[in-house]
């Protein structure tokens, strides 16, 4: 018996479109889920990045809500990506992906073209991208999503049961929002910052003796006294051609310096700790050989009543520990001495007060207040305001173990 198989151009075209659609769905779906999860791991960090955009577009009134906005954006990315992979709500998901990507494409282009934000924050601190890199990524995404929109009617649910699909969609929504809310309150599950547990901050700040410095090009504007001719040359040409020896040429204005090659930059380049009189105590504080509790509060004036209660509980626990063990405890903040004094008077703080810039404080611990336990510059443990343990737990988990090891 002979079988004849024939394929019409329409069937071939449809097969090719389905393959293209599946490739687009997989790439876009996994990328959105990955991007959403990375940012949901650290919604406060993403919120800080959003505040940079708010400042550019004069929307600083939204700063107080930046973390919650970050949680919603992360959740929508995870939800849209997961539903696309599952083949659910194809129309809403397709148009939602398109609208979101068009918005972010505009945002990254604006950031890159006008150089207003140095890093887009698309993948948090895990994979830093420049605005131009992110813009190119968004353009590729846009092409893939246009394919999805074009062939969205061909998308079918992977699971045929309507009940199962509704249950899956509900669970995806709950887990997507829950991930961001959890890490917002209990610190990132994976810490990608140089202040993570196990890192020695002194090592993160060190600059090797043979480190390559930044390289700059200096541009001079020259004017010929005799002819009035003007021209611009860089410093290399200026020295190689010995223009400086020709008295007819004079430099007009100040040279313009342009960075042409970035040199070595330590992981922590901006941490300077000073006492309330302004004296640098960074090395003294970080090299402390005893247990060092560093309570971080970016801005004590922005502490809510719940935050103040948490700070009071942390302060009380540290006071109890300090009565029995040789520890040092400090409050590290970007607030003014007057505001620190006010909080100190209210809570009778046992903490020494020191000052640091707001940017490194935001990176130290994603909680206001938050606590780092350090020794000899190494971060042993980090806690949010909700998870700082009792004296008994600190003794059991850290202090008694340390003293036992020292005796041995």
BALOBA-1460 file (C-alpha; in Angstrom, 3 decimals):
// residues 408
<rec num="1" residu="x" x="0.000" y="0.000" z="0.000"/>
<rec num="2" residu="x" x="1.389" y="3.468" z="-0.916"/>
<rec num="3" residu="x" x="0.844" y="6.596" z="1.161"/>
<rec num="4" residu="x" x="1.196" y="10.008" z="-0.388"/>
<rec num="5" residu="x" x="1.968" y="12.925" z="1.882"/>
<rec num="6" residu="x" x="1.608" y="16.463" z="0.657"/>
<rec num="7" residu="x" x="2.007" y="19.741" z="2.488"/>
<rec num="8" residu="x" x="0.288" y="22.875" z="1.351"/>
<rec num="9" residu="x" x="2.083" y="26.240" z="1.627"/>
<rec num="10" residu="x" x="-0.501" y="27.305" z="4.205"/>
<rec num="11" residu="x" x="0.322" y="24.358" z="6.490"/>
<rec num="12" residu="x" x="4.055" y="24.985" z="6.137"/>
<rec num="13" residu="x" x="3.580" y="28.666" z="6.923"/>
<rec num="14" residu="x" x="1.424" y="27.811" z="9.945"/>
<rec num="15" residu="x" x="4.028" y="25.358" z="11.261"/>
<rec num="16" residu="x" x="6.757" y="27.986" z="10.926"/>
<rec num="17" residu="x" x="4.601" y="30.553" z="12.729"/>
<rec num="18" residu="x" x="3.930" y="28.106" z="15.574"/>
<rec num="19" residu="x" x="7.655" y="27.404" z="15.995"/>
<rec num="20" residu="x" x="8.395" y="31.132" z="16.004"/>
<rec num="21" residu="x" x="5.598" y="31.692" z="18.517"/>
<rec num="22" residu="x" x="6.894" y="28.964" z="20.830"/>
<rec num="23" residu="x" x="10.435" y="30.307" z="20.704"/>
<rec num="24" residu="x" x="9.146" y="33.800" z="21.497"/>
<rec num="25" residu="x" x="6.963" y="32.535" z="24.325"/>
<rec num="26" residu="x" x="9.797" y="30.616" z="25.942"/>
<rec num="27" residu="x" x="12.332" y="33.448" z="25.669"/>
<rec num="28" residu="x" x="9.955" y="36.189" z="26.814"/>
<rec num="29" residu="x" x="8.286" y="34.066" z="29.494"/>
<rec num="30" residu="x" x="11.480" y="32.878" z="31.154"/>
<rec num="31" residu="x" x="13.101" y="36.306" z="30.891"/>
<rec num="32" residu="x" x="10.151" y="38.031" z="32.558"/>
<rec num="33" residu="x" x="9.986" y="35.428" z="35.327"/>
<rec num="34" residu="x" x="13.744" y="35.632" z="35.891"/>
<rec num="35" residu="x" x="13.750" y="39.434" z="35.886"/>
<rec num="36" residu="x" x="10.773" y="39.592" z="38.247"/>
<rec num="37" residu="x" x="12.241" y="37.071" z="40.689"/>
<rec num="38" residu="x" x="15.652" y="38.782" z="40.751"/>
<rec num="39" residu="x" x="14.046" y="42.122" z="41.619"/>
<rec num="40" residu="x" x="11.510" y="40.551" z="44.000"/>
<rec num="41" residu="x" x="14.503" y="39.156" z="45.882"/>
<rec num="42" residu="x" x="15.402" y="42.779" z="46.740"/>
<rec num="43" residu="x" x="12.372" y="45.078" z="46.291"/>
<rec num="44" residu="x" x="13.893" y="47.790" z="48.478"/>
<rec num="45" residu="x" x="16.921" y="47.935" z="46.187"/>
<rec num="46" residu="x" x="14.639" y="48.158" z="43.142"/>
<rec num="47" residu="x" x="12.650" y="50.814" z="45.005"/>
<rec num="48" residu="x" x="15.825" y="52.886" z="45.430"/>
<rec num="49" residu="x" x="16.366" y="52.634" z="41.668"/>
<rec num="50" residu="x" x="12.779" y="53.768" z="41.057"/>
<rec num="51" residu="x" x="13.461" y="56.812" z="43.231"/>
<rec num="52" residu="x" x="16.221" y="57.791" z="40.800"/>
<rec num="53" residu="x" x="13.691" y="57.703" z="37.958"/>
<rec num="54" residu="x" x="11.147" y="59.598" z="40.066"/>
<rec num="55" residu="x" x="13.716" y="62.352" z="40.568"/>
<rec num="56" residu="x" x="14.388" y="62.580" z="36.823"/>
<rec num="57" residu="x" x="10.675" y="62.950" z="36.021"/>
<rec num="58" residu="x" x="9.942" y="65.197" z="39.030"/>
<rec num="59" residu="x" x="7.833" y="62.561" z="40.784"/>
<rec num="60" residu="x" x="9.665" y="62.563" z="44.104"/>
<rec num="61" residu="x" x="6.303" y="62.583" z="45.903"/>
<rec num="62" residu="x" x="6.201" y="58.855" z="45.103"/>
<rec num="63" residu="x" x="9.417" y="58.115" z="47.031"/>
<rec num="64" residu="x" x="7.546" y="56.972" z="50.135"/>
<rec num="65" residu="x" x="5.742" y="54.347" z="48.042"/>
<rec num="66" residu="x" x="8.746" y="53.226" z="45.962"/>
<rec num="67" residu="x" x="9.148" y="49.832" z="47.662"/>
<rec num="68" residu="x" x="5.484" y="48.940" z="47.249"/>
<rec num="69" residu="x" x="5.548" y="50.064" z="43.622"/>
<rec num="70" residu="x" x="8.613" y="47.843" z="43.191"/>
<rec num="71" residu="x" x="6.732" y="44.877" z="44.701"/>
<rec num="72" residu="x" x="3.832" y="45.389" z="42.253"/>
<rec num="73" residu="x" x="6.104" y="45.711" z="39.198"/>
<rec num="74" residu="x" x="8.058" y="42.564" z="40.157"/>
<rec num="75" residu="x" x="4.837" y="40.647" z="40.738"/>
<rec num="76" residu="x" x="3.379" y="41.704" z="37.373"/>
<rec num="77" residu="x" x="6.544" y="40.584" z="35.594"/>
<rec num="78" residu="x" x="6.411" y="37.158" z="37.257"/>
<rec num="79" residu="x" x="2.663" y="36.800" z="36.646"/>
<rec num="80" residu="x" x="2.825" y="37.818" z="32.978"/>
<rec num="81" residu="x" x="5.829" y="35.585" z="32.299"/>
<rec num="82" residu="x" x="4.344" y="32.547" z="34.045"/>
<rec num="83" residu="x" x="0.890" y="32.897" z="32.460"/>
<rec num="84" residu="x" x="2.523" y="33.260" z="29.041"/>
<rec num="85" residu="x" x="4.410" y="29.995" z="29.558"/>
<rec num="86" residu="x" x="1.224" y="28.274" z="30.773"/>
<rec num="87" residu="x" x="-0.791" y="29.677" z="27.879"/>
<rec num="88" residu="x" x="-3.375" y="31.372" z="30.109"/>
<rec num="89" residu="x" x="-5.256" y="34.644" z="29.521"/>
<rec num="90" residu="x" x="-3.544" y="35.006" z="26.150"/>
<rec num="91" residu="x" x="-5.089" y="38.352" z="25.139"/>
<rec num="92" residu="x" x="-4.550" y="40.125" z="28.451"/>
<rec num="93" residu="x" x="-1.063" y="38.699" z="28.866"/>
<rec num="94" residu="x" x="0.033" y="39.571" z="25.319"/>
<rec num="95" residu="x" x="-1.143" y="43.169" z="25.503"/>
<rec num="96" residu="x" x="0.134" y="43.521" z="29.072"/>
<rec num="97" residu="x" x="3.608" y="42.394" z="27.974"/>
<rec num="98" residu="x" x="3.540" y="44.825" z="25.052"/>
<rec num="99" residu="x" x="2.475" y="47.827" z="27.136"/>
<rec num="100" residu="x" x="5.018" y="47.073" z="29.869"/>
<rec num="101" residu="x" x="7.866" y="46.567" z="27.400"/>
<rec num="102" residu="x" x="7.050" y="49.712" z="25.391"/>
<rec num="103" residu="x" x="7.097" y="51.698" z="28.632"/>
<rec num="104" residu="x" x="10.443" y="50.263" z="29.765"/>
<rec num="105" residu="x" x="11.931" y="50.689" z="26.268"/>
<rec num="106" residu="x" x="11.106" y="54.389" z="26.426"/>
<rec num="107" residu="x" x="12.489" y="54.605" z="29.960"/>
<rec num="108" residu="x" x="15.804" y="52.914" z="29.150"/>
<rec num="109" residu="x" x="16.241" y="54.979" z="25.963"/>
<rec num="110" residu="x" x="15.589" y="58.186" z="27.892"/>
<rec num="111" residu="x" x="18.047" y="57.125" z="30.606"/>
<rec num="112" residu="x" x="20.725" y="56.210" z="28.069"/>
<rec num="113" residu="x" x="20.323" y="59.175" z="25.712"/>
<rec num="114" residu="x" x="20.200" y="61.824" z="28.415"/>
<rec num="115" residu="x" x="22.574" y="59.951" z="30.772"/>
<rec num="116" residu="x" x="20.335" y="60.472" z="33.787"/>
<rec num="117" residu="x" x="20.604" y="56.998" z="35.395"/>
<rec num="118" residu="x" x="23.834" y="54.994" z="35.383"/>
<rec num="119" residu="x" x="22.279" y="51.525" z="35.788"/>
<rec num="120" residu="x" x="18.782" y="50.502" z="34.738"/>
<rec num="121" residu="x" x="18.113" y="48.020" z="37.564"/>
<rec num="122" residu="x" x="16.424" y="45.531" z="35.212"/>
<rec num="123" residu="x" x="18.055" y="42.564" z="36.948"/>
<rec num="124" residu="x" x="18.757" y="44.241" z="40.279"/>
<rec num="125" residu="x" x="22.303" y="44.042" z="41.616"/>
<rec num="126" residu="x" x="22.722" y="40.486" z="40.319"/>
<rec num="127" residu="x" x="23.384" y="41.511" z="36.691"/>
<rec num="128" residu="x" x="24.084" y="45.240" z="36.389"/>
<rec num="129" residu="x" x="23.261" y="46.613" z="32.933"/>
<rec num="130" residu="x" x="23.971" y="50.041" z="31.514"/>
<rec num="131" residu="x" x="20.955" y="51.911" z="30.107"/>
<rec num="132" residu="x" x="22.174" y="51.291" z="26.517"/>
<rec num="133" residu="x" x="22.544" y="47.554" z="27.171"/>
<rec num="134" residu="x" x="19.079" y="47.486" z="28.687"/>
<rec num="135" residu="x" x="17.639" y="49.469" z="25.765"/>
<rec num="136" residu="x" x="19.014" y="46.927" z="23.269"/>
<rec num="137" residu="x" x="17.614" y="44.117" z="25.410"/>
<rec num="138" residu="x" x="14.197" y="45.817" z="25.404"/>
<rec num="139" residu="x" x="14.267" y="46.223" z="21.618"/>
<rec num="140" residu="x" x="14.863" y="42.487" z="21.179"/>
<rec num="141" residu="x" x="12.085" y="41.784" z="23.676"/>
<rec num="142" residu="x" x="9.777" y="44.128" z="21.806"/>
<rec num="143" residu="x" x="10.266" y="42.199" z="18.563"/>
<rec num="144" residu="x" x="9.537" y="38.895" z="20.301"/>
<rec num="145" residu="x" x="6.447" y="40.298" z="22.010"/>
<rec num="146" residu="x" x="5.113" y="41.691" z="18.722"/>
<rec num="147" residu="x" x="5.311" y="38.139" z="17.387"/>
<rec num="148" residu="x" x="3.348" y="36.941" z="20.420"/>
<rec num="149" residu="x" x="0.701" y="39.635" z="19.923"/>
<rec num="150" residu="x" x="0.465" y="38.797" z="16.220"/>
<rec num="151" residu="x" x="-0.109" y="35.079" z="16.812"/>
<rec num="152" residu="x" x="-1.737" y="35.256" z="20.240"/>
<rec num="153" residu="x" x="-4.850" y="33.405" z="19.036"/>
<rec num="154" residu="x" x="-2.704" y="30.335" z="18.452"/>
<rec num="155" residu="x" x="-1.720" y="30.165" z="22.136"/>
<rec num="156" residu="x" x="-3.409" y="27.268" z="23.908"/>
<rec num="157" residu="x" x="-3.308" y="26.366" z="27.636"/>
<rec num="158" residu="x" x="-0.827" y="23.630" z="28.493"/>
<rec num="159" residu="x" x="-3.435" y="22.142" z="30.858"/>
<rec num="160" residu="x" x="-6.942" y="21.563" z="29.566"/>
<rec num="161" residu="x" x="-8.735" y="21.617" z="32.920"/>
<rec num="162" residu="x" x="-10.334" y="25.010" z="33.526"/>
<rec num="163" residu="x" x="-10.351" y="24.458" z="37.295"/>
<rec num="164" residu="x" x="-6.662" y="23.579" z="37.310"/>
<rec num="165" residu="x" x="-5.820" y="26.657" z="35.233"/>
<rec num="166" residu="x" x="-7.777" y="28.965" z="37.547"/>
<rec num="167" residu="x" x="-6.090" y="27.412" z="40.564"/>
<rec num="168" residu="x" x="-2.655" y="27.798" z="38.961"/>
<rec num="169" residu="x" x="-3.320" y="31.436" z="38.072"/>
<rec num="170" residu="x" x="-4.460" y="32.151" z="41.640"/>
<rec num="171" residu="x" x="-1.354" y="30.495" z="43.123"/>
<rec num="172" residu="x" x="0.931" y="32.371" z="40.716"/>
<rec num="173" residu="x" x="-0.599" y="35.700" z="41.762"/>
<rec num="174" residu="x" x="-0.338" y="34.916" z="45.480"/>
<rec num="175" residu="x" x="3.264" y="33.664" z="45.247"/>
<rec num="176" residu="x" x="4.346" y="36.551" z="43.011"/>
<rec num="177" residu="x" x="3.171" y="39.206" z="45.431"/>
<rec num="178" residu="x" x="4.165" y="37.118" z="48.451"/>
<rec num="179" residu="x" x="7.795" y="36.836" z="47.309"/>
<rec num="180" residu="x" x="8.271" y="40.614" z="47.213"/>
<rec num="181" residu="x" x="6.400" y="41.244" z="50.446"/>
<rec num="182" residu="x" x="8.437" y="38.578" z="52.249"/>
<rec num="183" residu="x" x="11.848" y="39.903" z="51.185"/>
<rec num="184" residu="x" x="10.718" y="43.473" z="51.841"/>
<rec num="185" residu="x" x="10.245" y="42.545" z="55.492"/>
<rec num="186" residu="x" x="12.876" y="39.840" z="55.997"/>
<rec num="187" residu="x" x="15.838" y="40.898" z="53.785"/>
<rec num="188" residu="x" x="16.847" y="39.402" z="50.401"/>
<rec num="189" residu="x" x="17.095" y="35.632" z="50.235"/>
<rec num="190" residu="x" x="20.258" y="35.972" z="48.123"/>
<rec num="191" residu="x" x="22.417" y="39.008" z="48.870"/>
<rec num="192" residu="x" x="24.325" y="40.261" z="45.797"/>
<rec num="193" residu="x" x="25.834" y="43.304" z="47.524"/>
<rec num="194" residu="x" x="29.406" y="43.624" z="48.887"/>
<rec num="195" residu="x" x="28.016" y="43.880" z="52.444"/>
<rec num="196" residu="x" x="26.683" y="40.320" z="52.378"/>
<rec num="197" residu="x" x="27.300" y="37.840" z="55.191"/>
<rec num="198" residu="x" x="30.805" y="36.375" z="55.111"/>
<rec num="199" residu="x" x="32.400" y="39.337" z="53.351"/>
<rec num="200" residu="x" x="35.201" y="41.282" z="54.994"/>
<rec num="201" residu="x" x="34.453" y="44.953" z="54.421"/>
<rec num="202" residu="x" x="38.088" y="46.008" z="54.802"/>
<rec num="203" residu="x" x="39.019" y="43.638" z="51.973"/>
<rec num="204" residu="x" x="36.115" y="44.917" z="49.882"/>
<rec num="205" residu="x" x="37.449" y="48.464" z="50.342"/>
<rec num="206" residu="x" x="41.125" y="47.668" z="49.665"/>
<rec num="207" residu="x" x="42.901" y="49.010" z="46.575"/>
<rec num="208" residu="x" x="45.940" y="46.977" z="45.407"/>
<rec num="209" residu="x" x="49.221" y="48.856" z="45.054"/>
<rec num="210" residu="x" x="49.432" y="47.962" z="41.354"/>
<rec num="211" residu="x" x="45.812" y="48.921" z="40.662"/>
<rec num="212" residu="x" x="45.322" y="50.730" z="37.370"/>
<rec num="213" residu="x" x="43.959" y="54.268" z="37.856"/>
<rec num="214" residu="x" x="41.287" y="55.953" z="35.751"/>
<rec num="215" residu="x" x="42.570" y="57.279" z="32.447"/>
<rec num="216" residu="x" x="41.397" y="60.668" z="31.224"/>
<rec num="217" residu="x" x="41.775" y="62.581" z="27.996"/>
<rec num="218" residu="x" x="42.186" y="66.339" z="28.344"/>
<rec num="219" residu="x" x="40.917" y="68.508" z="25.488"/>
<rec num="220" residu="x" x="42.408" y="72.004" z="25.055"/>
<rec num="221" residu="x" x="40.843" y="74.848" z="23.122"/>
<rec num="222" residu="x" x="43.635" y="76.881" z="21.514"/>
<rec num="223" residu="x" x="43.624" y="80.280" z="19.855"/>
<rec num="224" residu="x" x="46.319" y="81.698" z="17.595"/>
<rec num="225" residu="x" x="47.220" y="85.234" z="18.709"/>
<rec num="226" residu="x" x="48.357" y="86.256" z="15.213"/>
<rec num="227" residu="x" x="45.672" y="84.811" z="12.939"/>
<rec num="228" residu="x" x="42.777" y="84.407" z="15.389"/>
<rec num="229" residu="x" x="42.432" y="80.764" z="14.335"/>
<rec num="230" residu="x" x="40.892" y="78.406" z="16.922"/>
<rec num="231" residu="x" x="41.280" y="74.665" z="17.233"/>
<rec num="232" residu="x" x="40.901" y="71.873" z="19.787"/>
<rec num="233" residu="x" x="43.533" y="69.226" z="20.509"/>
<rec num="234" residu="x" x="43.898" y="66.513" z="23.117"/>
<rec num="235" residu="x" x="46.707" y="66.451" z="25.652"/>
<rec num="236" residu="x" x="48.704" y="63.843" z="23.687"/>
<rec num="237" residu="x" x="48.808" y="65.976" z="20.532"/>
<rec num="238" residu="x" x="49.503" y="69.066" z="22.621"/>
<rec num="239" residu="x" x="52.599" y="67.457" z="24.139"/>
<rec num="240" residu="x" x="53.792" y="65.421" z="21.109"/>
<rec num="241" residu="x" x="53.719" y="68.409" z="18.764"/>
<rec num="242" residu="x" x="55.107" y="70.677" z="21.472"/>
<rec num="243" residu="x" x="52.404" y="73.232" z="20.866"/>
<rec num="244" residu="x" x="53.131" y="74.611" z="24.292"/>
<rec num="245" residu="x" x="56.468" y="75.897" z="22.966"/>
<rec num="246" residu="x" x="54.774" y="78.034" z="20.296"/>
<rec num="247" residu="x" x="54.004" y="81.423" z="21.871"/>
<rec num="248" residu="x" x="51.445" y="82.157" z="19.142"/>
<rec num="249" residu="x" x="49.048" y="79.608" z="20.614"/>
<rec num="250" residu="x" x="47.288" y="80.201" z="23.896"/>
<rec num="251" residu="x" x="44.846" y="78.040" z="25.844"/>
<rec num="252" residu="x" x="41.347" y="79.471" z="26.017"/>
<rec num="253" residu="x" x="39.293" y="78.534" z="29.078"/>
<rec num="254" residu="x" x="39.739" y="75.397" z="31.156"/>
<rec num="255" residu="x" x="40.636" y="72.004" z="29.613"/>
<rec num="256" residu="x" x="37.765" y="69.543" z="29.267"/>
<rec num="257" residu="x" x="38.468" y="66.152" z="30.849"/>
<rec num="258" residu="x" x="36.834" y="62.963" z="29.563"/>
<rec num="259" residu="x" x="37.136" y="59.510" z="31.122"/>
<rec num="260" residu="x" x="38.380" y="57.142" z="28.406"/>
<rec num="261" residu="x" x="39.154" y="54.056" z="30.507"/>
<rec num="262" residu="x" x="37.837" y="53.137" z="33.921"/>
<rec num="263" residu="x" x="40.510" y="51.962" z="36.316"/>
<rec num="264" residu="x" x="40.252" y="49.595" z="39.278"/>
<rec num="265" residu="x" x="37.367" y="50.323" z="41.605"/>
<rec num="266" residu="x" x="36.919" y="48.436" z="44.886"/>
<rec num="267" residu="x" x="33.588" y="46.766" z="45.586"/>
<rec num="268" residu="x" x="33.049" y="49.291" z="48.403"/>
<rec num="269" residu="x" x="34.335" y="52.691" z="47.341"/>
<rec num="270" residu="x" x="32.054" y="55.112" z="49.156"/>
<rec num="271" residu="x" x="31.951" y="54.010" z="52.812"/>
<rec num="272" residu="x" x="33.369" y="56.661" z="55.139"/>
<rec num="273" residu="x" x="32.279" y="56.502" z="58.779"/>
<rec num="274" residu="x" x="32.760" y="59.585" z="60.918"/>
<rec num="275" residu="x" x="31.875" y="60.537" z="64.458"/>
<rec num="276" residu="x" x="29.530" y="63.410" z="65.198"/>
<rec num="277" residu="x" x="32.514" y="65.800" z="65.196"/>
<rec num="278" residu="x" x="33.370" y="64.757" z="61.643"/>
<rec num="279" residu="x" x="36.487" y="62.680" z="62.329"/>
<rec num="280" residu="x" x="37.027" y="59.573" z="60.196"/>
<rec num="281" residu="x" x="36.689" y="56.390" z="62.300"/>
<rec num="282" residu="x" x="36.143" y="53.881" z="59.478"/>
<rec num="283" residu="x" x="39.238" y="51.752" z="60.105"/>
<rec num="284" residu="x" x="38.815" y="51.869" z="63.874"/>
<rec num="285" residu="x" x="35.222" y="50.716" z="63.735"/>
<rec num="286" residu="x" x="35.580" y="48.027" z="61.077"/>
<rec num="287" residu="x" x="38.749" y="46.480" z="62.529"/>
<rec num="288" residu="x" x="37.206" y="45.994" z="65.974"/>
<rec num="289" residu="x" x="38.284" y="42.482" z="67.179"/>
<rec num="290" residu="x" x="35.218" y="42.122" z="69.421"/>
<rec num="291" residu="x" x="31.650" y="41.531" z="68.412"/>
<rec num="292" residu="x" x="30.375" y="44.725" z="66.860"/>
<rec num="293" residu="x" x="26.639" y="45.373" z="66.508"/>
<rec num="294" residu="x" x="26.060" y="47.994" z="63.818"/>
<rec num="295" residu="x" x="22.496" y="49.267" z="63.854"/>
<rec num="296" residu="x" x="21.798" y="50.996" z="60.536"/>
<rec num="297" residu="x" x="19.099" y="53.620" z="60.130"/>
<rec num="298" residu="x" x="19.289" y="55.546" z="56.874"/>
<rec num="299" residu="x" x="17.136" y="58.362" z="58.215"/>
<rec num="300" residu="x" x="15.858" y="58.437" z="61.788"/>
<rec num="301" residu="x" x="13.290" y="61.096" z="60.861"/>
<rec num="302" residu="x" x="11.533" y="58.600" z="58.582"/>
<rec num="303" residu="x" x="11.102" y="55.956" z="61.265"/>
<rec num="304" residu="x" x="7.447" y="55.122" z="61.783"/>
<rec num="305" residu="x" x="6.026" y="54.255" z="65.193"/>
<rec num="306" residu="x" x="6.501" y="50.568" z="64.328"/>
<rec num="307" residu="x" x="10.117" y="51.243" z="63.327"/>
<rec num="308" residu="x" x="10.763" y="53.110" z="66.575"/>
<rec num="309" residu="x" x="9.363" y="50.193" z="68.548"/>
<rec num="310" residu="x" x="11.697" y="47.871" z="66.645"/>
<rec num="311" residu="x" x="14.678" y="50.152" z="67.327"/>
<rec num="312" residu="x" x="13.745" y="50.269" z="71.012"/>
<rec num="313" residu="x" x="13.584" y="46.448" z="71.133"/>
<rec num="314" residu="x" x="16.973" y="46.163" z="69.381"/>
<rec num="315" residu="x" x="18.469" y="48.731" z="71.749"/>
<rec num="316" residu="x" x="17.112" y="46.925" z="74.819"/>
<rec num="317" residu="x" x="18.497" y="43.562" z="73.683"/>
<rec num="318" residu="x" x="21.925" y="45.036" z="72.950"/>
<rec num="319" residu="x" x="21.963" y="46.737" z="76.357"/>
<rec num="320" residu="x" x="21.283" y="43.368" z="78.029"/>
<rec num="321" residu="x" x="24.069" y="41.704" z="76.029"/>
<rec num="322" residu="x" x="26.564" y="44.501" z="76.765"/>
<rec num="323" residu="x" x="26.096" y="44.004" z="80.516"/>
<rec num="324" residu="x" x="27.600" y="40.513" z="80.282"/>
<rec num="325" residu="x" x="29.945" y="40.569" z="77.290"/>
<rec num="326" residu="x" x="32.634" y="42.859" z="75.841"/>
<rec num="327" residu="x" x="30.831" y="44.084" z="72.740"/>
<rec num="328" residu="x" x="30.616" y="47.371" z="70.902"/>
<rec num="329" residu="x" x="27.330" y="48.714" z="69.578"/>
<rec num="330" residu="x" x="26.852" y="51.682" z="67.276"/>
<rec num="331" residu="x" x="24.111" y="53.494" z="65.428"/>
<rec num="332" residu="x" x="25.139" y="54.299" z="61.858"/>
<rec num="333" residu="x" x="22.981" y="56.892" z="60.125"/>
<rec num="334" residu="x" x="22.924" y="59.670" z="57.548"/>
<rec num="335" residu="x" x="20.786" y="61.847" z="59.844"/>
<rec num="336" residu="x" x="21.923" y="65.110" z="61.386"/>
<rec num="337" residu="x" x="23.340" y="65.108" z="64.952"/>
<rec num="338" residu="x" x="20.262" y="67.033" z="66.130"/>
<rec num="339" residu="x" x="17.868" y="64.363" z="64.867"/>
<rec num="340" residu="x" x="20.032" y="61.576" z="66.306"/>
<rec num="341" residu="x" x="20.078" y="63.348" z="69.679"/>
<rec num="342" residu="x" x="16.298" y="63.625" z="69.631"/>
<rec num="343" residu="x" x="15.852" y="59.868" z="69.020"/>
<rec num="344" residu="x" x="18.529" y="59.123" z="71.601"/>
<rec num="345" residu="x" x="16.639" y="61.145" z="74.193"/>
<rec num="346" residu="x" x="13.384" y="59.380" z="73.349"/>
<rec num="347" residu="x" x="14.750" y="55.816" z="73.522"/>
<rec num="348" residu="x" x="17.763" y="56.222" z="75.841"/>
<rec num="349" residu="x" x="20.014" y="54.553" z="73.280"/>
<rec num="350" residu="x" x="23.003" y="52.554" z="74.454"/>
<rec num="351" residu="x" x="24.416" y="52.876" z="70.927"/>
<rec num="352" residu="x" x="27.316" y="55.128" z="69.985"/>
<rec num="353" residu="x" x="26.265" y="57.385" z="67.113"/>
<rec num="354" residu="x" x="28.244" y="57.653" z="63.881"/>
<rec num="355" residu="x" x="27.547" y="59.158" z="60.493"/>
<rec num="356" residu="x" x="27.883" y="57.791" z="56.940"/>
<rec num="357" residu="x" x="26.588" y="58.696" z="53.501"/>
<rec num="358" residu="x" x="23.080" y="57.577" z="52.585"/>
<rec num="359" residu="x" x="24.137" y="55.483" z="49.556"/>
<rec num="360" residu="x" x="26.326" y="52.876" z="51.348"/>
<rec num="361" residu="x" x="23.841" y="52.711" z="54.234"/>
<rec num="362" residu="x" x="21.102" y="51.673" z="51.795"/>
<rec num="363" residu="x" x="23.367" y="48.867" z="50.570"/>
<rec num="364" residu="x" x="24.447" y="47.656" z="54.014"/>
<rec num="365" residu="x" x="21.108" y="46.223" z="55.053"/>
<rec num="366" residu="x" x="17.728" y="46.563" z="53.347"/>
<rec num="367" residu="x" x="15.877" y="47.536" z="56.484"/>
<rec num="368" residu="x" x="15.365" y="50.756" z="58.434"/>
<rec num="369" residu="x" x="16.453" y="49.965" z="61.072"/>
<rec num="370" residu="x" x="18.556" y="46.891" z="60.371"/>
<rec num="371" residu="x" x="21.470" y="45.259" z="62.208"/>
<rec num="372" residu="x" x="24.844" y="43.828" z="61.187"/>
<rec num="373" residu="x" x="26.899" y="41.654" z="63.530"/>
<rec num="374" residu="x" x="30.580" y="42.125" z="62.681"/>
<rec num="375" residu="x" x="33.994" y="41.107" z="63.957"/>
<rec num="376" residu="x" x="37.387" y="42.121" z="62.539"/>
<rec num="377" residu="x" x="35.602" y="43.700" z="59.580"/>
<rec num="378" residu="x" x="33.705" y="40.528" z="58.626"/>
<rec num="379" residu="x" x="29.911" y="40.514" z="58.405"/>
<rec num="380" residu="x" x="28.815" y="37.535" z="60.488"/>
<rec num="381" residu="x" x="25.048" y="38.036" z="60.361"/>
<rec num="382" residu="x" x="22.417" y="40.532" z="59.195"/>
<rec num="383" residu="x" x="18.912" y="41.062" z="60.548"/>
<rec num="384" residu="x" x="15.948" y="43.157" z="59.555"/>
<rec num="385" residu="x" x="13.979" y="45.101" z="62.139"/>
<rec num="386" residu="x" x="11.539" y="42.162" z="62.330"/>
<rec num="387" residu="x" x="14.064" y="39.374" z="62.860"/>
<rec num="388" residu="x" x="16.616" y="40.681" z="65.367"/>
<rec num="389" residu="x" x="16.841" y="37.891" z="67.995"/>
<rec num="390" residu="x" x="16.628" y="37.933" z="71.767"/>
<rec num="391" residu="x" x="19.644" y="37.938" z="74.092"/>
<rec num="392" residu="x" x="19.250" y="34.204" z="74.703"/>
<rec num="393" residu="x" x="19.274" y="33.450" z="70.971"/>
<rec num="394" residu="x" x="22.314" y="35.680" z="70.413"/>
<rec num="395" residu="x" x="24.164" y="33.891" z="73.218"/>
<rec num="396" residu="x" x="23.279" y="30.459" z="71.884"/>
<rec num="397" residu="x" x="23.953" y="31.122" z="68.205"/>
<rec num="398" residu="x" x="26.928" y="33.488" z="68.286"/>
<rec num="399" residu="x" x="28.373" y="34.822" z="71.534"/>
<rec num="400" residu="x" x="28.854" y="31.603" z="73.515"/>
<rec num="401" residu="x" x="30.265" y="29.835" z="70.449"/>
<rec num="402" residu="x" x="32.779" y="32.604" z="69.942"/>
<rec num="403" residu="x" x="33.936" y="32.653" z="73.559"/>
<rec num="404" residu="x" x="34.189" y="28.844" z="73.561"/>
<rec num="405" residu="x" x="36.397" y="28.912" z="70.468"/>
<rec num="406" residu="x" x="38.630" y="31.604" z="72.002"/>
<rec num="407" residu="x" x="39.154" y="29.488" z="75.125"/>
<rec num="408" residu="x" x="40.142" y="26.494" z="73.011"/>
